[in-house]
Amino acid sequence: MQPTDEKSLTPQSALTCLIVDDSAFMRFHLKRMVSSLENVIASEAANGNEAITEYARVKPDFVLMDVVMPGLEGVETVKRICEADAAARVIMISSLSYKEKVADAIAAGAKCFIPKPVTPSELRQAIASVLSPGAEPNGGAI
């Protein structure tokens, strides 16, 4: 990851992002928002197993992860990614009705939580937060 300017997310070279959600619509929506940020390249995964494989391949600067997915859920996926890479920066995205699962994901290594529906400003704030030096889990909603 390259240093960023305090006023923007624009690094000296492109940032990479992994979007993990079982909903193709949500992946499309998030990818569109992330792509609107300058110098961010996004890849996708539809479930936890794909996410683990794609994370190892891409080594993204940050991950946007849904909590509830069929098969390997978001919490277990975060745990496995963070066990493999302690520097992983995972932002959980889910409805507030799953807040207890979000707390589990934060305990497993996620850095931040954004409630659905996600707004561009919330997304930008969360990304800036997890990319800042010394970012610690906030355990709460942006």
Short mmCIF file of the C-alpha atoms (twelve columns), coordinates in Angstrom:
data_MODEL
# 
_entry.id   MODEL 
# 
loop_
_atom_site.group_PDB 
_atom_site.id 
_atom_site.type_symbol 
_atom_site.label_atom_id 
_atom_site.label_alt_id 
_atom_site.label_comp_id 
_atom_site.label_asym_id 
_atom_site.label_seq_id 
_atom_site.Cartn_x 
_atom_site.Cartn_y 
_atom_site.Cartn_z 
_atom_site.pdbx_PDB_model_num 
ATOM 1   C CA . MET A 1   0.000   0.000   0.000  1 
ATOM 2   C CA . GLN A 2   1.247   3.436   -0.934 1 
ATOM 3   C CA . PRO A 3   0.870   6.526   1.245  1 
ATOM 4   C CA . THR A 4   -2.261  8.568   0.670  1 
ATOM 5   C CA . ASP A 5   -2.890  12.279  0.687  1 
ATOM 6   C CA . GLU A 6   -4.894  13.294  3.780  1 
ATOM 7   C CA . LYS A 7   -7.625  14.934  1.694  1 
ATOM 8   C CA . SER A 8   -8.182  12.030  -0.672 1 
ATOM 9   C CA . LEU A 9   -7.755  8.316   -1.115 1 
ATOM 10  C CA . THR A 10  -5.509  8.939   -4.095 1 
ATOM 11  C CA . PRO A 11  -2.288  7.005   -3.571 1 
ATOM 12  C CA . GLN A 12  0.794   7.244   -5.708 1 
ATOM 13  C CA . SER A 13  -0.259  3.956   -7.342 1 
ATOM 14  C CA . ALA A 14  -3.598  2.155   -7.517 1 
ATOM 15  C CA . LEU A 15  -5.165  0.579   -4.438 1 
ATOM 16  C CA . THR A 16  -6.720  -2.858  -4.723 1 
ATOM 17  C CA . CYS A 17  -10.016 -3.910  -3.183 1 
ATOM 18  C CA . LEU A 18  -11.779 -7.260  -2.823 1 
ATOM 19  C CA . ILE A 19  -15.587 -7.116  -2.680 1 
ATOM 20  C CA . VAL A 20  -17.187 -10.180 -1.089 1 
ATOM 21  C CA . ASP A 21  -20.964 -10.580 -1.204 1 
ATOM 22  C CA . ASP A 22  -23.267 -13.377 -2.330 1 
ATOM 23  C CA . SER A 23  -25.543 -10.815 -4.029 1 
ATOM 24  C CA . ALA A 24  -24.411 -10.000 -7.566 1 
ATOM 25  C CA . PHE A 25  -26.391 -6.744  -7.327 1 
ATOM 26  C CA . MET A 26  -24.584 -5.703  -4.133 1 
ATOM 27  C CA . ARG A 27  -21.177 -6.571  -5.636 1 
ATOM 28  C CA . PHE A 28  -22.053 -4.482  -8.701 1 
ATOM 29  C CA . HIS A 29  -23.258 -1.575  -6.529 1 
ATOM 30  C CA . LEU A 30  -20.142 -1.640  -4.304 1 
ATOM 31  C CA . LYS A 31  -17.816 -2.035  -7.282 1 
ATOM 32  C CA . ARG A 32  -19.413 0.975   -8.934 1 
ATOM 33  C CA . MET A 33  -18.916 3.053   -5.764 1 
ATOM 34  C CA . VAL A 34  -15.329 1.860   -5.267 1 
ATOM 35  C CA . SER A 35  -14.498 2.434   -8.934 1 
ATOM 36  C CA . SER A 36  -15.688 6.024   -8.606 1 
ATOM 37  C CA . LEU A 37  -12.834 6.621   -6.160 1 
ATOM 38  C CA . GLU A 38  -9.659  7.649   -7.894 1 
ATOM 39  C CA . ASN A 39  -7.071  4.885   -8.416 1 
ATOM 40  C CA . VAL A 40  -8.969  1.962   -6.865 1 
ATOM 41  C CA . ILE A 41  -9.185  -1.381  -8.676 1 
ATOM 42  C CA . ALA A 42  -11.775 -3.873  -7.416 1 
ATOM 43  C CA . SER A 43  -12.056 -7.637  -7.749 1 
ATOM 44  C CA . GLU A 44  -14.957 -9.767  -6.547 1 
ATOM 45  C CA . ALA A 45  -15.843 -12.963 -4.739 1 
ATOM 46  C CA . ALA A 46  -19.346 -14.412 -4.282 1 
ATOM 47  C CA . ASN A 47  -18.674 -16.403 -1.096 1 
ATOM 48  C CA . GLY A 48  -16.177 -17.023 1.673  1 
ATOM 49  C CA . ASN A 49  -14.223 -19.758 -0.083 1 
ATOM 50  C CA . GLU A 50  -13.799 -17.619 -3.200 1 
ATOM 51  C CA . ALA A 51  -12.783 -14.707 -0.972 1 
ATOM 52  C CA . ILE A 52  -9.973  -16.659 0.672  1 
ATOM 53  C CA . THR A 53  -8.644  -17.791 -2.709 1 
ATOM 54  C CA . GLU A 54  -8.959  -14.329 -4.262 1 
ATOM 55  C CA . TYR A 55  -7.396  -12.646 -1.211 1 
ATOM 56  C CA . ALA A 56  -4.333  -14.886 -1.500 1 
ATOM 57  C CA . ARG A 57  -4.081  -14.162 -5.231 1 
ATOM 58  C CA . VAL A 58  -4.651  -10.385 -5.149 1 
ATOM 59  C CA . LYS A 59  -3.388  -9.389  -1.664 1 
ATOM 60  C CA . PRO A 60  -5.797  -6.417  -1.704 1 
ATOM 61  C CA . ASP A 61  -5.229  -3.220  0.238  1 
ATOM 62  C CA . PHE A 62  -8.715  -3.594  1.741  1 
ATOM 63  C CA . VAL A 63  -11.729 -5.921  1.677  1 
ATOM 64  C CA . LEU A 64  -15.448 -5.121  1.718  1 
ATOM 65  C CA . MET A 65  -17.213 -8.180  3.180  1 
ATOM 66  C CA . ASP A 66  -20.827 -9.119  3.712  1 
ATOM 67  C CA . VAL A 67  -21.588 -10.827 7.017  1 
ATOM 68  C CA . VAL A 68  -24.248 -13.321 5.966  1 
ATOM 69  C CA . MET A 69  -23.455 -15.578 3.009  1 
ATOM 70  C CA . PRO A 70  -24.286 -19.193 2.214  1 
ATOM 71  C CA . GLY A 71  -21.527 -21.678 2.952  1 
ATOM 72  C CA . LEU A 72  -18.584 -19.988 4.618  1 
ATOM 73  C CA . GLU A 73  -20.044 -16.932 6.382  1 
ATOM 74  C CA . GLY A 74  -18.343 -13.564 6.631  1 
ATOM 75  C CA . VAL A 75  -17.197 -14.000 10.247 1 
ATOM 76  C CA . GLU A 76  -15.356 -17.256 9.551  1 
ATOM 77  C CA . THR A 77  -13.964 -15.822 6.301  1 
ATOM 78  C CA . VAL A 78  -12.583 -12.782 8.144  1 
ATOM 79  C CA . LYS A 79  -11.053 -15.058 10.762 1 
ATOM 80  C CA . ARG A 80  -9.296  -17.171 8.117  1 
ATOM 81  C CA . ILE A 81  -8.081  -14.172 6.125  1 
ATOM 82  C CA . CYS A 82  -6.744  -12.452 9.259  1 
ATOM 83  C CA . GLU A 83  -5.041  -15.655 10.454 1 
ATOM 84  C CA . ALA A 84  -3.246  -15.832 7.096  1 
ATOM 85  C CA . ASP A 85  -2.501  -12.089 6.997  1 
ATOM 86  C CA . ALA A 86  -2.504  -10.146 10.269 1 
ATOM 87  C CA . ALA A 87  -2.301  -6.896  8.277  1 
ATOM 88  C CA . ALA A 88  -5.596  -7.557  6.444  1 
ATOM 89  C CA . ARG A 89  -7.960  -4.589  6.392  1 
ATOM 90  C CA . VAL A 90  -11.520 -5.891  6.303  1 
ATOM 91  C CA . ILE A 91  -14.596 -3.666  6.354  1 
ATOM 92  C CA . MET A 92  -17.791 -5.536  7.218  1 
ATOM 93  C CA . ILE A 93  -20.972 -4.517  5.429  1 
ATOM 94  C CA . SER A 94  -24.352 -5.805  6.568  1 
ATOM 95  C CA . SER A 95  -27.768 -4.873  7.853  1 
ATOM 96  C CA . LEU A 96  -27.948 -3.717  11.449 1 
ATOM 97  C CA . SER A 97  -30.022 -6.782  12.299 1 
ATOM 98  C CA . TYR A 98  -26.773 -8.772  12.183 1 
ATOM 99  C CA . LYS A 99  -24.881 -6.506  14.595 1 
ATOM 100 C CA . GLU A 100 -23.990 -9.407  16.939 1 
ATOM 101 C CA . LYS A 101 -22.291 -11.152 14.019 1 
ATOM 102 C CA . VAL A 102 -20.445 -7.926  13.234 1 
ATOM 103 C CA . ALA A 103 -19.095 -7.875  16.804 1 
ATOM 104 C CA . ASP A 104 -17.839 -11.428 16.204 1 
ATOM 105 C CA . ALA A 105 -16.220 -10.309 12.930 1 
ATOM 106 C CA . ILE A 106 -14.491 -7.383  14.666 1 
ATOM 107 C CA . ALA A 107 -13.202 -9.852  17.267 1 
ATOM 108 C CA . ALA A 108 -11.961 -12.055 14.392 1 
ATOM 109 C CA . GLY A 109 -9.965  -9.185  12.888 1 
ATOM 110 C CA . ALA A 110 -12.303 -6.938  10.868 1 
ATOM 111 C CA . LYS A 111 -11.450 -3.260  11.261 1 
ATOM 112 C CA . CYS A 112 -14.772 -1.540  10.639 1 
ATOM 113 C CA . PHE A 113 -18.513 -1.956  10.036 1 
ATOM 114 C CA . ILE A 114 -20.780 -0.119  7.593  1 
ATOM 115 C CA . PRO A 115 -24.543 -0.730  7.721  1 
ATOM 116 C CA . LYS A 116 -26.548 -1.430  4.557  1 
ATOM 117 C CA . PRO A 117 -27.579 0.470   2.569  1 
ATOM 118 C CA . VAL A 118 -24.083 1.838   2.061  1 
ATOM 119 C CA . THR A 119 -23.658 5.464   1.054  1 
ATOM 120 C CA . PRO A 120 -20.640 6.711   -0.903 1 
ATOM 121 C CA . SER A 121 -19.594 8.987   1.971  1 
ATOM 122 C CA . GLU A 122 -19.760 6.132   4.521  1 
ATOM 123 C CA . LEU A 123 -17.735 3.923   2.206  1 
ATOM 124 C CA . ARG A 124 -15.121 6.607   1.615  1 
ATOM 125 C CA . GLN A 125 -14.858 7.309   5.376  1 
ATOM 126 C CA . ALA A 126 -14.477 3.602   6.208  1 
ATOM 127 C CA . ILE A 127 -11.807 3.068   3.557  1 
ATOM 128 C CA . ALA A 128 -9.851  6.126   4.701  1 
ATOM 129 C CA . SER A 129 -10.134 4.904   8.290  1 
ATOM 130 C CA . VAL A 130 -8.749  1.412   7.651  1 
ATOM 131 C CA . LEU A 131 -5.987  2.702   5.380  1 
ATOM 132 C CA . SER A 132 -4.732  5.244   7.894  1 
ATOM 133 C CA . PRO A 133 -1.496  4.284   9.673  1 
ATOM 134 C CA . GLY A 134 -2.104  2.455   12.946 1 
ATOM 135 C CA . ALA A 135 -5.787  1.827   12.173 1 
ATOM 136 C CA . GLU A 136 -7.427  -0.156  14.945 1 
ATOM 137 C CA . PRO A 137 -10.824 -1.870  14.874 1 
ATOM 138 C CA . ASN A 138 -13.590 0.575   15.697 1 
ATOM 139 C CA . GLY A 139 -16.123 -2.115  16.498 1 
ATOM 140 C CA . GLY A 140 -18.936 0.204   15.513 1 
ATOM 141 C CA . ALA A 141 -20.787 1.567   12.579 1 
ATOM 142 C CA . ILE A 142 -19.420 4.367   10.446 1 
# 
